């Protein structure tokens, strides 16, 4: 028997807090094992408490429910043991330990340092050192196990005996803290020593104590988020032999100290000083947030890639550096021991003609407050800046902890100095910082433009994920519309199940009293074109049924989605409560379209009224599709069917032209009509007109975020992969390649255009909303399409003219699937596909190429399929 330990429990490599009252996901699909059948056991205290056996089963993922009688008053250890028989008869053993959640954690108290408890907003920008809370304790013998469960708001850093316990940053899951508060669990057995130990937690402001800034010039997020003073809840559980234990809770006996960050804010930056403040401080117990304590399941934010910025300019008392790629990240550097004084580090996404920083695209808003002492005025723009004060003649190591910046360029200025000192800075590093999502798809080809576009999509997505899906690194809001537009491409690119569940909960927790879904989650006050108070526009509310449908079909999370059926039903009732003639105005339409116009300072997306009406039909159909799987006999189904039919008829009556188009016939209107199923018997005419319009526009796609995403789904069905390839590789200012000309290796909020509008000039150039093409790369170009439950694979690669080879892979519940093809000779292409055992597959021909040969062999549980394609018509 071979023992390995790579099983994931609920998507976690280190499952230290599993809720055993809920369904548990056990996944071993990353193991390269030929699996003919398997046997699974869950053991507790040496006894088997769960058993299942699957014959002829290649699926390496199962969902189990443990007996309800297992509930205990303590954290319990469990062991999953899998016995897998391969094709040779060899039995392979997989083993993974996991622990149940700690039921005692609520015995701990929320604590903080006693500072001014009634500080006013205008006092926020005064220096106030970070809060450090620590606890000294002794242990007389080595523990058998030791854990700490903690939630530190807004962000925290945990150290034990002076050593940082985690390699994560911006640590703690951002959410609506009035409804949910996530805590982390660490195994600290190896960090404790016999004798004296000290636990120390430093707290940053994060999103729990944000500055009273006016984002976008008007939204003070403090008015809408669940906020409070940075605080800590923690419990240490030390287990000794003989079933004895020691528990240390956060309480007023913890010591409070002052950290070396004088200021920290998620939008502005950090101020740091190299001296500690000595003196007495009092720890107090407070109420803390009211949300339910939940164990965190999502991947944490980590520093994933390091860059050595290049010096591009030195003038006077400043240096300007180029990271060579636009990142959302942090910096670290060492400052010479001989220097005493102040440094200012500014961050920007672009530089101007004089090679000075240009902050236009990274300004998130204004300060919105006057503070003469800090030279802050109400209308001052928010510039991302770190300040460092050095007072000691020793090397100072500075690094960001509680903020991140969107930047490619940084400027280091020495205050009160005419010339930048020699060798002042060393070991300057910029880190890319984002939620550590596992990438589950790869793509490479002989076309470098395609490779760079694929990677830019990945880069930009990750730049804008920090415990939730953000729109861009300037606003940092979790817009539902952006999530919908990118949902399929996130699924094909990353392992996002746990993150999707968390984001779904965020929206559920922010649901309005009437049932509406907010524009963002957490809710920040934005409700542009929303149909009622607090609710977002209809396209942005589409996020709720769409995520639920994905969790239900892709991940078979029936019990999870079922547990939120009341929220989903409440949303349906809310949507059905509106008259069509009212709600058809309540959306922003196809946001981000190049056909957008600005009239009297207001943004008008193409055929906005029609697209909004269509979006209402789309969201109702999304709910019909969801409940057909979740609860087909629900009493709302009949009304949904009736309303959908009525709404479609009204839309057609109001907007359809007999010539075969809707409204004014923009690209967006065609895509919305087709995606919304509004065409019926006129579908072929509408499709022909769409293709004629795109041909007239020379396949320059101008749709917005929804239309573009849905176009990558609709156009391949119309045999247009050749023209999608043409669009994605188009060498034009107004294309994806135009976005990449800057060398930033990320995508922009809008397609570059000349002349630009005032809105575009100030828009983000680190924005993921047009990265939906990732889905087309894998499903249509590489040609790997999985059914919802991963049981069926459709193989249909597209052989684009000018491409000589391509390769890609995706993850499935059965293991890794890969495809590689190359052009062997003019007109002849050979594709090699590796398919794990257990997946049925079908091979489909392309329009212009026929399959002339297929060979298949089984090796180590993988079907190796070789397919030969021959051109039979014009190269497509």
MIZAFI-16774 format. One line per field, with one value per residue (C-alpha): residue in three letters; x, y, z. Coordinates in steps of 0.2 Angstrom, whole numbers. Layout:
MIZAFI-16774
residuo <- c(ALA:...)
X <- c(X:...)
Y <- c(Y:...)
Z <- c(Z:...)
end
This chain:
MIZAFI-16774
residuo <- c(UNK:UNK:UNK:UNK:UNK:UNK:UNK:UNK:UNK:UNK:UNK:UNK:UNK:UNK:UNK:UNK:UNK:UNK:UNK:UNK:UNK:UNK:UNK:UNK:UNK:UNK:UNK:UNK:UNK:UNK:UNK:UNK:UNK:UNK:UNK:UNK:UNK:UNK:UNK:UNK:UNK:UNK:UNK:UNK:UNK:UNK:UNK:UNK:UNK:UNK:UNK:UNK:UNK:UNK:UNK:UNK:UNK:UNK:UNK:UNK:UNK:UNK:UNK:UNK:UNK:UNK:UNK:UNK:UNK:UNK:UNK:UNK:UNK:UNK:UNK:UNK:UNK:UNK:UNK:UNK:UNK:UNK:UNK:UNK:UNK:UNK:UNK:UNK:UNK:UNK:UNK:UNK:UNK:UNK:UNK:UNK:UNK:UNK:UNK:UNK:UNK:UNK:UNK:UNK:UNK:UNK:UNK:UNK:UNK:UNK:UNK:UNK:UNK:UNK:UNK:UNK:UNK:UNK:UNK:UNK:UNK:UNK:UNK:UNK:UNK:UNK:UNK:UNK:UNK:UNK:UNK:UNK:UNK:UNK:UNK:UNK:UNK:UNK:UNK:UNK:UNK:UNK:UNK:UNK:UNK:UNK:UNK:UNK:UNK:UNK:UNK:UNK:UNK:UNK:UNK:UNK:UNK:UNK:UNK:UNK:UNK:UNK:UNK:UNK:UNK:UNK:UNK:UNK:UNK:UNK:UNK:UNK:UNK:UNK:UNK:UNK:UNK:UNK:UNK:UNK:UNK:UNK:UNK:UNK:UNK:UNK:UNK:UNK:UNK:UNK:UNK:UNK:UNK:UNK:UNK:UNK:UNK:UNK:UNK:UNK:UNK:UNK:UNK:UNK:UNK:UNK:UNK:UNK:UNK:UNK:UNK:UNK:UNK:UNK:UNK:UNK:UNK:UNK:UNK:UNK:UNK:UNK:UNK:UNK:UNK:UNK:UNK:UNK:UNK:UNK:UNK:UNK:UNK:UNK:UNK:UNK:UNK:UNK:UNK:UNK:UNK:UNK:UNK:UNK:UNK:UNK:UNK:UNK:UNK:UNK:UNK:UNK:UNK:UNK:UNK:UNK:UNK:UNK:UNK:UNK:UNK:UNK:UNK:UNK:UNK:UNK:UNK:UNK:UNK:UNK:UNK:UNK:UNK:UNK:UNK:UNK:UNK:UNK:UNK:UNK:UNK:UNK:UNK:UNK:UNK:UNK:UNK:UNK:UNK:UNK:UNK:UNK:UNK:UNK:UNK:UNK:UNK:UNK:UNK:UNK:UNK:UNK:UNK:UNK:UNK:UNK:UNK:UNK:UNK:UNK:UNK:UNK:UNK:UNK:UNK:UNK:UNK:UNK:UNK:UNK:UNK:UNK:UNK:UNK:UNK:UNK:UNK:UNK:UNK:UNK:UNK:UNK:UNK:UNK:UNK:UNK:UNK:UNK:UNK:UNK:UNK:UNK:UNK:UNK:UNK:UNK:UNK:UNK:UNK:UNK:UNK:UNK:UNK:UNK:UNK:UNK:UNK:UNK:UNK:UNK:UNK:UNK:UNK:UNK:UNK:UNK:UNK:UNK:UNK:UNK:UNK:UNK:UNK:UNK:UNK:UNK:UNK:UNK:UNK:UNK:UNK:UNK:UNK:UNK:UNK:UNK:UNK:UNK:UNK:UNK:UNK:UNK:UNK:UNK:UNK:UNK:UNK:UNK:UNK:UNK:UNK:UNK:UNK:UNK:UNK:UNK:UNK:UNK:UNK:UNK:UNK:UNK:UNK:UNK:UNK:UNK:UNK:UNK:UNK:UNK:UNK:UNK:UNK:UNK:UNK:UNK:UNK:UNK:UNK:UNK:UNK:UNK:UNK:UNK:UNK:UNK:UNK:UNK:UNK:UNK:UNK:UNK:UNK:UNK:UNK:UNK:UNK:UNK:UNK:UNK:UNK:UNK:UNK:UNK:UNK:UNK:UNK:UNK:UNK:UNK:UNK:UNK:UNK:UNK:UNK:UNK:UNK:UNK:UNK:UNK:UNK:UNK:UNK:UNK:UNK:UNK:UNK:UNK:UNK:UNK:UNK:UNK:UNK:UNK:UNK:UNK:UNK:UNK:UNK:UNK:UNK:UNK:UNK:UNK:UNK:UNK:UNK:UNK:UNK:UNK:UNK:UNK:UNK:UNK:UNK:UNK:UNK:UNK:UNK:UNK:UNK:UNK:UNK:UNK:UNK:UNK:UNK:UNK:UNK:UNK:UNK:UNK:UNK:UNK:UNK:UNK:UNK:UNK:UNK:UNK:UNK:UNK:UNK:UNK:UNK:UNK:UNK:UNK:UNK:UNK:UNK:UNK:UNK:UNK:UNK:UNK:UNK:UNK:UNK:UNK:UNK:UNK:UNK:UNK:UNK:UNK:UNK:UNK:UNK:UNK:UNK:UNK:UNK:UNK:UNK:UNK:UNK:UNK:UNK:UNK:UNK:UNK:UNK:UNK:UNK:UNK:UNK:UNK:UNK:UNK:UNK:UNK:UNK:UNK:UNK:UNK:UNK:UNK:UNK:UNK:UNK:UNK:UNK:UNK:UNK:UNK:UNK:UNK:UNK:UNK:UNK:UNK:UNK:UNK:UNK:UNK:UNK:UNK:UNK:UNK:UNK:UNK:UNK:UNK:UNK:UNK:UNK:UNK:UNK:UNK:UNK:UNK:UNK:UNK:UNK:UNK:UNK:UNK:UNK:UNK:UNK:UNK:UNK:UNK:UNK:UNK:UNK:UNK:UNK:UNK:UNK:UNK:UNK:UNK:UNK:UNK:UNK:UNK:UNK:UNK:UNK:UNK:UNK:UNK:UNK:UNK:UNK:UNK:UNK:UNK:UNK:UNK:UNK:UNK:UNK:UNK:UNK:UNK:UNK:UNK:UNK:UNK:UNK:UNK:UNK:UNK:UNK:UNK:UNK:UNK:UNK:UNK:UNK:UNK:UNK:UNK:UNK:UNK:UNK:UNK:UNK:UNK:UNK:UNK:UNK:UNK:UNK:UNK:UNK:UNK:UNK:UNK:UNK:UNK:UNK:UNK:UNK:UNK:UNK:UNK:UNK:UNK:UNK:UNK:UNK:UNK:UNK:UNK:UNK:UNK:UNK:UNK:UNK:UNK:UNK:UNK:UNK:UNK:UNK:UNK:UNK:UNK:UNK:UNK:UNK:UNK:UNK:UNK:UNK:UNK:UNK:UNK:UNK:UNK:UNK:UNK:UNK:UNK:UNK:UNK:UNK:UNK:UNK:UNK:UNK:UNK:UNK:UNK:UNK:UNK:UNK:UNK:UNK:UNK:UNK:UNK:UNK:UNK:UNK:UNK:UNK:UNK:UNK:UNK:UNK:UNK:UNK:UNK:UNK:UNK:UNK:UNK:UNK:UNK:UNK:UNK:UNK:UNK:UNK:UNK:UNK:UNK:UNK:UNK:UNK:UNK:UNK:UNK:UNK:UNK:UNK:UNK:UNK:UNK:UNK:UNK:UNK:UNK:UNK:UNK:UNK:UNK:UNK:UNK:UNK:UNK:UNK:UNK:UNK:UNK:UNK:UNK:UNK:UNK:UNK:UNK:UNK:UNK:UNK:UNK:UNK:UNK:UNK:UNK:UNK:UNK:UNK:UNK:UNK:UNK:UNK:UNK:UNK:UNK:UNK:UNK:UNK:UNK:UNK:UNK:UNK:UNK:UNK:UNK:UNK:UNK:UNK:UNK:UNK:UNK:UNK:UNK:UNK:UNK:UNK:UNK:UNK:UNK:UNK:UNK:UNK:UNK:UNK:UNK:UNK:UNK)
X <- c(0:6:1:-1:-9:-16:-35:-44:-59:-71:-58:-45:-28:-27:-45:-44:-62:-75:-93:-98:-117:-116:-112:-93:-84:-70:-59:-44:-45:-27:-20:-14:-22:-30:-46:-57:-66:-64:-69:-70:-70:-71:-64:-66:-57:-52:-70:-77:-92:-95:-92:-96:-90:-91:-89:-82:-81:-68:-75:-62:-74:-89:-100:-104:-115:-109:-121:-129:-124:-106:-109:-97:-93:-75:-65:-64:-51:-57:-48:-53:-46:-48:-44:-42:-40:-31:-31:-17:-26:-15:-23:-18:-22:-26:-27:-32:-35:-48:-55:-72:-76:-72:-89:-81:-75:-90:-83:-70:-74:-71:-57:-48:-36:-45:-42:-54:-71:-80:-68:-76:-74:-64:-51:-48:-32:-24:-9:-15:-4:-10:-17:-7:-15:-4:-5:9:7:17:16:25:25:24:6:-1:-10:-13:-24:-29:-46:-46:-55:-45:-54:-51:-35:-23:-5:-2:14:19:35:40:37:24:12:5:11:-5:-8:-24:-29:-47:-62:-70:-89:-104:-99:-117:-122:-106:-89:-76:-62:-46:-39:-20:-11:1:8:25:26:24:39:40:40:35:25:18:4:4:-9:-8:-24:-25:-40:-45:-63:-69:-62:-61:-57:-72:-66:-79:-76:-81:-83:-99:-99:-93:-92:-92:-110:-115:-103:-103:-89:-81:-64:-52:-54:-50:-58:-47:-46:-31:-34:-20:-22:-11:-10:-23:-37:-32:-33:-30:-40:-35:-49:-47:-52:-47:-32:-23:-10:-13:2:5:12:23:10:4:-9:-16:-30:-35:-36:-23:-8:2:13:26:39:54:51:40:29:31:18:3:-12:-28:-37:-56:-70:-82:-98:-89:-98:-115:-112:-112:-95:-91:-75:-67:-66:-59:-41:-31:-23:-4:11:12:25:40:47:63:58:69:75:69:73:82:80:84:77:67:68:55:54:45:39:37:19:4:0:-11:2:14:32:46:63:78:83:102:107:115:99:88:72:56:53:37:32:19:11:3:-2:5:18:18:29:41:42:33:19:1:-12:-27:-32:-29:-38:-53:-61:-59:-55:-72:-66:-55:-41:-29:-17:-14:-15:-31:-44:-62:-59:-41:-40:-35:-17:-10:5:16:26:41:49:67:75:88:105:102:94:76:66:49:35:16:5:-13:-15:-11:-9:-13:3:16:27:32:41:52:55:67:59:70:84:89:98:93:107:118:113:98:87:92:82:67:54:36:24:9:-4:-21:-32:-22:-34:-28:-27:-36:-33:-18:-16:-1:0:12:3:12:-2:-15:-3:-1:-20:-23:-11:-17:-35:-28:-17:-31:-44:-31:-27:-45:-49:-45:-57:-71:-73:-69:-72:-55:-41:-47:-65:-63:-81:-90:-101:-114:-114:-95:-97:-110:-101:-85:-93:-90:-72:-68:-75:-64:-48:-48:-55:-68:-81:-78:-76:-92:-101:-94:-99:-116:-118:-112:-126:-139:-134:-136:-153:-165:-180:-191:-180:-169:-151:-139:-127:-112:-108:-104:-116:-108:-123:-123:-140:-139:-155:-160:-179:-181:-172:-155:-157:-146:-150:-158:-142:-132:-146:-143:-128:-139:-148:-133:-121:-134:-136:-117:-116:-130:-125:-106:-103:-118:-120:-139:-139:-130:-141:-157:-152:-154:-171:-180:-168:-170:-189:-190:-180:-192:-207:-198:-194:-212:-220:-215:-225:-216:-218:-209:-195:-190:-181:-171:-155:-139:-140:-124:-112:-95:-100:-89:-106:-110:-113:-113:-127:-129:-116:-126:-120:-132:-127:-133:-151:-152:-171:-172:-157:-165:-181:-172:-162:-179:-183:-166:-166:-184:-178:-162:-174:-185:-169:-163:-179:-182:-167:-169:-188:-198:-214:-212:-228:-219:-215:-232:-231:-213:-219:-233:-223:-209:-221:-230:-214:-206:-222:-222:-203:-206:-221:-212:-195:-195:-194:-200:-183:-176:-168:-173:-173:-159:-150:-134:-123:-128:-147:-144:-134:-147:-161:-153:-147:-164:-173:-183:-182:-192:-197:-187:-171:-162:-166:-159:-144:-140:-143:-131:-117:-120:-118:-102:-95:-99:-90:-75:-78:-74:-85:-92:-103:-102:-98:-114:-115:-96:-97:-113:-106:-92:-106:-117:-105:-97:-114:-116:-99:-90:-74:-64:-70:-69:-50:-49:-56:-45:-29:-35:-20:-30:-31:-49:-46:-38:-21:-23:-25:-9:1:6:15:5:0:-17:-34:-42:-60:-63:-56:-44:-52:-47:-53:-57:-71:-69:-75:-63:-48:-51:-56:-46:-33:-32:-50:-56:-73:-69:-58:-73:-64:-55:-70:-69:-50:-53:-70:-69:-51:-43:-60:-63:-81:-87:-105:-111:-107:-91:-97:-96:-82:-85:-69:-69:-53:-53:-38:-36:-27:-10:-9:4:1:-9:-11:-22:-28:-43:-47:-62:-69:-60:-43:-34:-39:-27:-27:-13:-13:0:0:9:9:-2:-20:-16:-18:-14:-23:-18:-31:-28:-45:-46:-55:-73:-77:-87:-82:-88:-77:-85:-78:-75:-84:-70:-60:-65:-58:-48:-41:-43:-33:-35:-26:-27:-12:-11:-30:-29:-36:-23:-33:-25:-36:-30:-40:-39:-45:-59:-63:-56:-46:-57)
Y <- c(0:18:32:49:64:76:75:91:92:106:113:115:107:111:107:112:119:108:110:91:96:100:91:88:88:76:79:69:74:81:64:55:38:26:23:8:9:16:13:27:27:41:36:44:38:22:18:19:31:32:20:21:10:14:1:7:24:36:52:58:68:64:73:65:68:62:55:69:59:65:82:85:99:99:100:82:74:63:53:51:35:30:13:15:0:4:-6:-18:-23:-12:-4:14:22:40:48:65:71:85:93:99:117:123:124:134:149:159:159:172:190:204:215:231:244:258:274:288:278:293:299:310:307:323:316:300:307:310:298:283:268:251:241:226:214:200:187:179:161:146:128:115:101:99:99:85:97:116:127:145:151:170:184:200:215:224:214:205:199:184:181:168:169:183:172:176:161:164:169:178:197:208:193:191:189:205:203:212:210:213:196:185:186:173:166:157:142:138:123:131:115:117:135:133:130:123:138:155:159:175:177:194:200:217:224:235:245:235:237:237:254:263:281:293:295:299:285:291:308:304:287:287:268:271:276:259:246:237:246:248:250:236:222:204:188:173:156:146:127:117:98:87:68:61:72:87:104:122:136:154:166:184:195:211:202:203:217:231:240:252:246:256:260:277:276:263:263:252:266:278:268:267:278:269:274:264:267:259:269:264:267:259:254:246:232:232:221:227:221:219:215:206:194:175:167:156:146:153:142:153:154:168:183:180:188:177:185:196:210:220:237:246:263:274:292:300:319:330:321:308:291:284:265:254:237:232:226:234:225:225:223:229:234:230:238:241:259:263:264:281:290:299:307:304:295:297:283:287:274:276:265:277:290:306:312:319:302:309:299:301:297:300:281:276:290:282:298:313:315:322:330:345:342:357:348:335:347:337:347:341:340:333:318:301:297:281:285:277:287:281:290:284:290:276:273:256:247:249:236:242:232:235:225:232:240:236:248:247:252:250:265:271:287:288:305:311:325:340:334:342:326:308:300:287:269:275:261:242:226:235:222:224:209:204:202:193:179:163:155:139:140:125:129:132:139:141:143:148:165:176:189:176:170:187:190:174:179:197:190:179:194:206:194:190:209:211:197:200:189:194:198:217:227:236:241:259:256:239:236:219:223:210:214:212:195:189:195:185:170:158:164:163:145:140:148:145:134:146:135:141:159:158:151:165:179:171:173:191:195:185:194:211:207:221:219:218:205:215:211:225:232:227:215:221:235:252:263:262:258:266:263:251:248:251:258:249:237:236:238:222:216:217:207:193:188:180:166:164:160:148:139:137:130:118:111:113:108:98:109:105:106:123:131:123:131:148:144:157:171:165:164:181:188:180:188:205:204:198:212:225:231:228:246:252:239:240:256:249:244:251:240:234:243:247:246:256:262:271:290:304:316:331:322:306:289:281:263:256:253:255:254:238:230:234:226:211:209:208:193:186:186:178:165:162:159:147:137:137:131:118:109:115:114:111:110:127:137:151:142:144:163:163:154:166:182:177:174:190:200:193:197:215:217:210:221:237:235:222:227:215:218:207:218:226:244:253:237:239:225:224:223:208:199:203:197:181:177:182:170:184:179:163:160:175:168:164:182:190:179:184:202:201:193:206:220:212:210:228:233:222:211:225:220:235:226:230:218:207:207:203:189:182:184:172:159:164:167:150:142:152:145:161:155:161:179:178:174:188:200:194:196:212:224:240:254:249:231:219:221:240:237:227:240:248:233:233:215:219:224:241:246:252:248:262:274:290:303:297:303:311:296:285:296:294:275:261:252:238:232:214:216:212:196:185:178:165:154:154:150:134:128:134:137:122:113:106:107:99:95:103:87:84:67:71:79:87:88:100:111:125:126:145:150:155:145:131:123:125:116:118:109:110:102:90:80:65:73:84:84:90:93:98:99:104:106:92:97:109:104:90:93:80:82:72:72:65:60:53:36:39:53:49:59:64:70:83:89:107:114:114:99:81:68:55:44:41:30:27:18:17:21:23:27:40:38:44:49:54:62:67:81:85:101:98:116:134:135:142)
Z <- c(0:-4:8:2:9:-4:-1:1:14:9:-3:11:12:31:37:55:57:47:52:53:54:36:20:18:1:0:-16:-22:-40:-40:-38:-54:-50:-61:-52:-56:-40:-22:-4:8:27:40:57:74:90:80:75:57:58:39:25:6:-8:-27:-41:-58:-52:-59:-50:-37:-27:-16:-4:13:28:45:58:69:85:83:90:105:116:110:94:87:76:61:48:30:23:4:-3:-22:-33:-50:-66:-61:-45:-34:-19:-16:1:3:20:27:45:48:64:68:72:90:99:113:104:109:127:121:121:109:115:110:117:126:116:113:111:103:90:77:58:57:69:59:50:66:70:80:82:77:91:98:110:118:131:141:148:153:149:159:146:128:122:111:100:101:91:90:83:80:71:70:62:51:47:58:60:72:80:93:103:90:75:62:61:44:26:22:21:22:33:38:26:21:22:31:49:55:48:47:55:49:60:56:64:66:72:84:92:85:89:108:120:138:149:145:128:121:109:100:88:78:71:55:50:35:29:48:51:34:32:29:11:-3:-15:-33:-25:-16:-7:11:14:33:31:24:30:47:55:72:81:77:89:92:97:100:109:112:116:122:123:134:136:147:140:150:141:145:137:135:130:124:139:148:155:139:137:125:117:103:85:74:60:63:50:38:26:12:-1:5:12:28:39:48:62:67:86:98:110:127:141:149:139:144:136:137:132:119:110:93:77:78:64:66:70:55:51:35:20:6:1:10:2:-1:-9:-25:-36:-32:-44:-43:-49:-61:-58:-73:-66:-52:-51:-35:-20:-29:-38:-49:-52:-65:-58:-77:-74:-67:-51:-36:-22:-9:-7:5:6:17:21:25:43:40:35:47:41:32:16:5:-7:-20:-32:-49:-64:-77:-79:-90:-104:-91:-83:-67:-59:-66:-53:-65:-67:-49:-39:-30:-25:-13:6:9:25:30:42:43:55:41:27:20:11:7:-12:-12:-23:-14:-19:-14:-2:11:23:33:48:52:69:72:65:60:45:44:35:29:21:18:30:30:13:-6:-20:-39:-47:-60:-55:-38:-33:-17:-11:3:13:18:7:-10:-17:-16:-4:-12:-7:3:-3:-5:-8:-15:-20:-26:-22:-32:-18:-21:-15:-17:-30:-38:-57:-65:-83:-94:-111:-123:-142:-156:-156:-144:-145:-139:-125:-118:-119:-109:-96:-95:-92:-78:-71:-71:-63:-49:-46:-42:-30:-11:-2:-14:-33:-35:-50:-51:-39:-39:-32:-24:-24:-26:-40:-45:-63:-65:-56:-68:-84:-78:-69:-83:-85:-67:-66:-81:-74:-55:-41:-35:-27:-9:-14:-24:-9:2:-11:-12:7:6:-6:4:20:11:4:7:18:3:-6:-17:-20:-18:-32:-22:-8:5:2:0:-4:-23:-31:-48:-58:-44:-43:-25:-10:-7:-22:-37:-55:-62:-72:-56:-46:-59:-48:-35:-46:-57:-43:-35:-52:-54:-36:-39:-56:-57:-39:-34:-19:-17:2:2:-11:-3:14:5:-4:7:1:-17:-16:-7:-22:-35:-26:-26:-45:-48:-38:-51:-66:-83:-88:-72:-70:-89:-84:-69:-76:-83:-99:-107:-96:-103:-122:-134:-141:-125:-127:-114:-115:-103:-92:-91:-97:-110:-114:-132:-133:-114:-112:-123:-115:-98:-102:-109:-93:-84:-95:-92:-73:-73:-84:-73:-59:-69:-74:-56:-48:-62:-53:-35:-32:-49:-39:-31:-31:-40:-55:-63:-61:-67:-83:-86:-82:-93:-108:-104:-103:-119:-128:-122:-127:-144:-147:-141:-148:-162:-181:-194:-203:-190:-176:-159:-154:-165:-169:-159:-156:-138:-143:-154:-141:-127:-138:-143:-125:-118:-130:-137:-156:-157:-175:-181:-173:-190:-197:-181:-182:-200:-196:-182:-192:-206:-194:-187:-204:-208:-193:-198:-182:-170:-156:-146:-134:-115:-101:-102:-121:-123:-111:-119:-137:-133:-129:-144:-158:-158:-160:-176:-183:-179:-171:-185:-182:-163:-166:-178:-165:-151:-161:-170:-171:-168:-155:-151:-147:-134:-142:-140:-121:-121:-131:-114:-108:-92:-95:-88:-96:-95:-90:-108:-125:-130:-142:-150:-145:-128:-117:-101:-92:-101:-97:-78:-80:-72:-82:-70:-72:-76:-83:-101:-97:-101:-116:-105:-107:-126:-126:-117:-123:-141:-146:-136:-138:-121:-115:-99:-95:-79:-68:-77:-83:-102:-112:-129:-139:-154:-156:-167:-180:-183:-198:-194:-178:-179:-162:-146:-129:-114:-99:-87:-70:-68:-54:-62:-64:-76:-95:-108:-126:-138:-157:-170:-188:-196:-214:-224:-221:-208:-189:-175:-159:-143:-129:-111:-103:-85:-83:-79:-91:-107:-122:-139:-153:-165:-182:-186:-201:-213:-206:-205:-194:-204:-190:-171:-160:-142:-128:-109:-99:-80:-79:-93:-111:-123:-138:-155:-168:-186:-194:-213:-222:-233:-237:-235:-219:-205)
end
